[in-house]
Amino acid sequence: KLATFNKVVAWAEKSESDLRRAEAKTFAIYVPCNDYYIGRQWGDYHLGKSIVSELFSAGYRATLVCFNQWKSSSRFDFSLTIHGTHANPFCEKDSLRILWIISHPEKIMGLDIDSYDRVLIASQTMTEKYRSIFPDKNVDFLPQFSTMVPQTKEVKHAAHDVLFVGNSRNVFRESVRYASKLNIDFAVYGDNWNKFLPAKFIKGKFLHNELLGTMYGSAKIVLNDHWKEMKEDGFVNNRIYDVISAGGFVISDYFEEIDNQFEGLLVTYSDFGEFENVVNYYLANEDARLERAEALQDLLGERFTPAAAVENILSGVEGHE
């Protein structure tokens, strides 16, 4: 009888939960990757998935919508468009529209900002600029975050001393060019590097996203650099958040916004001389490297989380429930 009673209670609780969910407001997260299969390798996709999960926990019926479904998707009460490689002209049917600009500032000029009720920008520099350009628009700063899994216990030794993951885009990227000049164990995973690097450095054209956390966490140093437009407009790329989240140690090119966001904890360089010095120093000083990585991971957990992002996003929907 007790077992039957417990089943009835469980059924009643589930029915009540399902009813609340059915009555909940809908929230679309539009991501610029073309579809779900390709999206698994896109940082935007994983940001969107994390936000959907947080919104679901907050009581919303949240849905991730990839680029190939933007035009045909249903009408939602609220929507967040993550702007990467594409804008979203189809969200006008949604009741309240939020735009989150996280990258590719060179593609922003064509955006119809007026079609959005609120604009979030992952750059403090551009946030201030847009506040002056659109004084009547609700414009706020919202940095990126990462939920990349830290290194697994099975990884006991660094796979590589120095690691870079990314495509060349037919440019001999600064951090890769600098590292190739040093006498170090250096590994590159990415496409279109053959014309820039000797084969000994290129370990693969592609690295599955499922392996990134382990690779980032097991390397002694992960290198990062930014495209010119990203630096000029103050956008920190998502590789930095991923490496820190995975428990790895990252060295990146310097610009003011990156120093401000990470309170001077992130190791940076401005030229080849500084690059050589910091790489050699941290390769030789494991305690300093681990201490810095731990401090950055603590900072990430305090400030750059899905929960913090969703709290910011939902602050803009108050009064529209």
C-alpha positions, 0 to 999 in steps of 0.5 A: 500500500505504501508503495502504491501511495508513493507512486500516486504521489510521484505521479501527482507531483510529475503532473503538477510539474508538467502543467507548470512547464506547459504554462511556462513562458517560451524562450528561444536561444538562436545560435549561428551554427548551421545545424546541431551536428555541426554545432557540436564543434562550435563554441556558440552552440555550447554557450547556447546549450548551457543557457537553455539548461539554466533557463529550463531550471528557472522555469522557462520552456527554453529551446535551442534553435540552429541557423537552418531552423531560424526562418521556420521556427515557432513564435516565442515569448522571449528570444536571445540571438547569439551573434557570431557569423550570422544575424537573425532577421527572423526573430521579429515575431518573438515578443521580446528580442535580445541580441548578444554580440560575442564575436565578429565585430566586423560583421555588426555594422549591418545589424538592425539594432532597432529590431531588438529590445535589448543588446548584450555585448561581450566587450566593455569597450563596445558596450560603452560605444553602443550606449552612446550610439543608441542612448534609448536602447537597453545596452549591457555588458555580458561576457562569455563563459565556459562549462568545459569539463576539466581534465580527467583523472586518467591524464597524468602527464601533459600530452604536449608542452605547448599546444595551439588548437585552431585553424590558420584561416590562411594567416600565420597567426602570431602565437603560432609563428612565435612558438615555431621559432622556439626550441620547445615541444609544440603541437598544433591541431587545425586546418590550413597550416601546411604552408606555414609550419613544418609537418613536425608541429602539425598533429592533426587537422581537427580535434573533437570538442569532446577531447578539448577539455582533456587536451587543454587540461593536460598541456603545460601551456595553451596558446591563444591569440585574437584577430585584429578586429576582436582586439580593437573592439575589446572582445575576448575569444572563447578559447580563453574561457574554455582553457581556464574552465578545463583547468589549463594554463593559457598565454594570450596576446595582450590588450586592455580589456583582457587584462581588465576582465581577468584582473591581471591574472592572465599571462599575456605578451605584446611582442616576440621577446615577451612571448619567449620570456613567459613561455620559457618561464612557465615551462620551467616553473610548474608551481607558478603555472599551476597557481596562476591556473587555479586562481583563474579557475576560481575567478571564472567560477565566481564571475563567468558562469551560465547562472550569472549570464542567465541572471543578466539575461532575465533582468531584461525580461522583467515586466514582460512576463 
